[in-house]
Amino acid sequence: MDWEKRAARLADQVADPDSRWLPVVAAVPRHELVPRWWEVDDSGAWALREGGDDLDAWAEAAYADRSLVTRVGGLHADHAMPGDRPEGLPTSSATLPSLVVRMLRHGRLGAGLSLLDLGTGAGGLTAYASCRIGDRYVTSLDVDAYLTNAAASRLANIGLHPNFVTADVTERVPGTYERIVSTVGLPAGPGLRPVLAALATGGRIATTLERTSLIITGWKQASGDVVGRVERDTAGFMLTRSGDDYPPALTELFATARKSDGDETTTGRYPVVDVLNAWELRSMLEVTTPGVELAYEQRDRTRTAFLVHADGSWARASAEWTDPPEVHQSGPQRLWTALERIRNRLNTEGALPLLGAQVRITPDGVCHLSRGKWHAAVGAR
């Protein structure tokens, strides 16, 4: 495979001509990190792709600016048999290179500064960082021992030998680092404490918060607080997981939301929206009403959104295209009403206060957001 020319084209696509990341992206044989991956086929099921079966397709996939899903549920593509059809959500991937470069830039890496890469995945960020600042300064951590072992072996094959750690970041993070860059959505609150403790005083973190697209960056103060901002940039990463797969979805509650009338039926003010892919709305919903799970479906011109919460709350909104939806809700929270309050604010003010907000993360993991008169705390109990 003539990967060098493909990698150079990818580098031109994801980095500016004067960027120090341009030669780094061009130097990494990304295909060697992703020999197998999952794609959704025409039937909507996950199908295995093996690079060695079609070198042209492998090269096209590996050197495109796209994410490649490498693990679905508990089944890694490396362990799959032909014909396997895993079910569930992606649990690991090779992140698209342009996003990797953006997160590294947010991390403000520098010569001689130690870096912790949270979420090894296929090892792409680890490889780029190792080429840029030297592999002896780079540590990559993942909860999955297979991922860290596979990445260590594949990076060694291309001459890179960073340190790898297998651990659950919500429980412990060995070592202290001057830079932390996370390509998983970290939980605010107690689950963030080990990461904050691993950040050296004066060090910088760049991460997203789980169930949001918010990229938060900040510097650690002598007080232990991390002070920074929500970048005017967004990213969607998988949630941090502590086990082999994510906790079971609220399947029974989703089933109730699909068929029940609930205890309140109203007409919504705004058209049905796929909240999961309306990133700013989704982020604000998580900030104001944490823990909401989402689903969306479209059949012909009928669009339906479902919102559920572990406290038993649920909402269903359904309408023909952009017509006002019929909304059914039940439980201690009115989830669609909470979403409409956010949409009211967006329509009234023309923007939400998230992007560009100031951030202070206290050692207990609570993220305090503020912008003007607006204040919110994420992860508080």
Secondary structure, DSSP 8 states (H G I E B T S, - for coil): --HHHHHHHHHHHHS-TT-TTHHHHHH--GGGG-SEEEEE-TTSSEEEEEGGG-HHHHHHHHTSSS-EEEEETTEEGGG--TT----S-EEEEE--HHHHHHHHHHHT--TT--EEEE--TTSHHHHHHHHHH-GGGEEEEES-HHHHHHHHHHHHHTT---EEEE--TTT---S-EEEEEEEEEE-SSGGGHHHHHHEEEEEEEEEEETTS-EEEEEEE-TTS-EEEEEEEEE----B--SSSS-----HHHHHHHHH---SEEEE-SS----GGG-HHHHHHHHHHSTT-EEEEEEETTEEEEEEE-TTS-EEEEEEETTS--EEEEESSS-HHHHHHHHHHHHHHHSS-S-TT-EEEE-TTS-EEEEETTEEEEES--
